[in-house]
Amino acid sequence: MGYSDARAFCLDLQTHPADPAGDQAFLQVLARWAKRYCPWVGLEGADGLVLDITGSAHLFGGEAPLLHDIHQRLARAGLFVRSGVADTRGAAWALAHYGKGIAARAQQLDAIGQLPVAALRLDQKPSIALQRLGVRSIADLHALPRATITRRFGPEVLLRLDQALGTQAETISPLPDPPAYQVRLSLPDPIGLQADVMAGTARLLDQLCDKLTAQEMGARVLQLCLRRVDKGTQEIDIRLARAMRDPQRILTLFERGIGDIDAGFGIDQMRLVATLVEPVAVEQVTHSQVEAGDKLDDLITRIGNRIGLDNVQRFLPADSHIPERSFIVAPAAYSTPAGRWVSLRERPIQIFPPEPITGAGATPPASLRWRRMSFRVERATGPERIAPEWWLSDENWRSGVRDYWKVETKQGRRLWLFYTPQNPAWFVQGQFA
C-alpha cells in the first residue's frame, strides 16, 4: 500500500530508504555465520537463508535446541528472525513465513495443511486465482483432483505442492567458498641463494596472478612464507599502493626482502598468499598511460614498504573557500588524484597559521618585519575579501572577514597578507614560490 495509507493504520510508522545491495551483502555475511550450524547454507530469496541440518542437529542436542540457539544469538545481535524446520525445503519455507515451529518427520501435510496456498511459494497470479475459487489452505488444494489443477493452473502449482510434501525432490545449492588466492611450491632439494629464491617467487607469482586475472581481482597485500629444512619460517610482507596483478612489477618489489632473509641450511618450501585483494576492472588504455601510472604506484609502494604506506601522503582539493580548509591530506596509497582547485585568485604554494606583523590602515604597509627579517614592499595586489563559513565553528575565523593581499618585497619574498577590518590588524599566512 502507499505510505499515506499505511500511516492511517500506524501513526508512528517510520520509513528508511531501501538499500537492496547492502541487504544482499549483509545476507552473505549472515550465511557465512550460519555455517557454524551446518556446512550446507544457501540463500532463500532476497531475505532468507536455507540450511540443510541433516546430520548436524544432534551436535546441538536436536532440532529444537539448535533452533533456540539460532534465535538467541540473532536476538542478541538485534535481529528479528522467523524460522521453520521440516523434512522438505518447501515445508520449512511455509512454516518460516506463515507459521512456526518444527514439523514432525513425514508429517508435512499435518504441519502446513492449514496454512494459506501462498505458503507454497506460488506466484501471485495462481495464488489469487485459487483463493477466489475458495481454495484457502494447502489441505484444500491437496484434496482437489490433480488433473483438474494441472489443466487450470499449469504444472507449477502441483510442483510446489509435491516439493513441500516431499514427493518431489528439491536440493539446496550452498554458497560457493570464496576463492583462495595462495599457491605453494615444494622443492626436491633445499635452496639458499637469492637468485634461486627469486626464481621460485617468479614461478609462484605467475600462478597467483593467473588466479587473480581469472577473478578480475588485484592484490594489495602479499605474504611470502619460506620454510627452512629446520622447520623455521621466514616471512616477507609487501603492501602495494594499488591493487595489481602484474607478476613482473610485483617481483621486483620482493628483491629487498629476499635479500635480507636467513635461509639457514636451506629452504624446501615456498608459499605465496594474497592476504588482501580488491576488484580490478578490465580497462583498455594506451601503453604510455599504463607506464606513467605504474611508475608512480611502484615508487609509492617502494617508499611505503620502508616508512609505511600511511606516511606517503598527497594533497586533495576540498570544497571550501577558506584557505585552511581548501585541501585535505590523504594517504597516497588509498586515494586517487581527483578534482581540481577552483580559485579566481592565485594561491600561495605554502600556507601556515597566521603570524602577526606591524601595520596600520587598510592597505599593506610600506615596510614590515616578519620572522626577524625586515622587508620593503615593492608591489601589492588586492584586496580579495574572504568571508567566514557561518555554518562551521572555527575559532580562527571568529574575527570576521579578511582582506587578502599578494605582496612582492624588494628582498624577493612574495608574501600573502591579510587585514581584519573588524579588529584592525595585519597577518602573514602564506608564501608564493
Salt bridges, closest charged atoms under 4 A:
GLU44 OE1 - ARG89 NH2 2.73
GLU63 OE2 - ARG105 NH2 3.80
ASP69 OD2 - ARG36 NH1 3.44
ASP69 OD2 - ARG73 NE 2.94
ASP87 OD1 - ARG105 NH1 3.87
ASP162 OD2 - ARG146 NH2 2.88
GLU170 OE2 - ARG121 NH1 2.96
ASP177 OD1 - LYS35 NZ 3.20
ASP230 OD1 - ARG228 NE 3.23
ASP262 OD2 - ARG228 NH1 3.66
ASP268 OD1 - ARG227 NE 3.36
GLU278 OE2 - ARG220 NH1 3.24
GLU291 OE1 - HIS287 NE2 3.76
GLU291 OE2 - LYS295 NZ 3.15
ASP294 OD1 - ARG249 NH1 3.01
ASP298 OD1 - ARG249 NH2 3.08
GLU324 OE2 - ARG402 NH1 3.63
GLU346 OE1 - LYS406 NZ 2.72
GLU355 OE2 - ARG371 NH2 2.85
GLU384 OE2 - ARG347 NH2 2.82
GLU389 OE2 - HIS321 ND1 3.85
ASP394 OD2 - ARG325 NH2 3.41
GLU395 OE2 - ARG398 NH2 3.95
ASP403 OD1 - ARG385 NE 2.75
